[in-house]
């Protein structure tokens, strides 16, 4: 990761883009690229989305958008001094404590011990690992 961040930083520096690589601008660009990734899947059925990589043209678009998202995320982390792998590891650790396996198994149908992700209110679980 660090090697890629350095390469991206050198690329931007060679073009004198650093003044534009503010946290706000990079977060905005990251959001735009993530939306472009979502756009590829926008009208696909769940089954079609699972097979998107079977189509070489679509697979190329997906890979390009993933690369754009990752590039902006790495640049964002570089500018703010965030160690992305360490931040992810810490988040996974917190999620493992917040959502123990026993509780997850009990609430598989949506119930006991689950929250809607809005401060602990009972309701539908937010099962996304980044919460």
KAPE-V142248 format. One record per backbone hydrogen bond with DSSP energy under -0.5 kcal/mol. CO is the residue of the C=O (numbers start at 1). NH is the residue of the N-H. Records with the same first field share a line. If there is no record, write none. Layout:
CO = NH / NH
This chain:
1 = 5
2 = 6
3 = 7
4 = 8
5 = 9
6 = 10
7 = 11
8 = 12
9 = 13
10 = 14
11 = 15
12 = 15 / 17
13 = 16
17 = 20 / 21
18 = 21
20 = 22
22 = 26
23 = 27
24 = 28
25 = 29
26 = 30
27 = 31
28 = 32
29 = 33
30 = 34
31 = 35
32 = 36
33 = 37
34 = 38
35 = 39
36 = 40
37 = 40 / 41
38 = 41 / 42
39 = 42
41 = 44
45 = 49
46 = 50
47 = 51
48 = 51
49 = 52
51 = 54
52 = 55
54 = 56
55 = 59
56 = 60
57 = 61
58 = 62
59 = 63
60 = 64
61 = 65
62 = 66
63 = 67
64 = 68
65 = 69
66 = 70
67 = 71
68 = 72
69 = 73
70 = 74
71 = 75
72 = 76
73 = 77
74 = 78
75 = 79
76 = 80
77 = 81 / 82
78 = 81
82 = 84
83 = 87
84 = 88
85 = 89
86 = 90
87 = 91
88 = 92
89 = 93
90 = 94
91 = 95
92 = 96
93 = 97
94 = 98
95 = 99
97 = 100
100 = 104
101 = 105
102 = 106
103 = 107
105 = 108
107 = 110
111 = 114
114 = 123
115 = 126
121 = 116
125 = 127
128 = 131
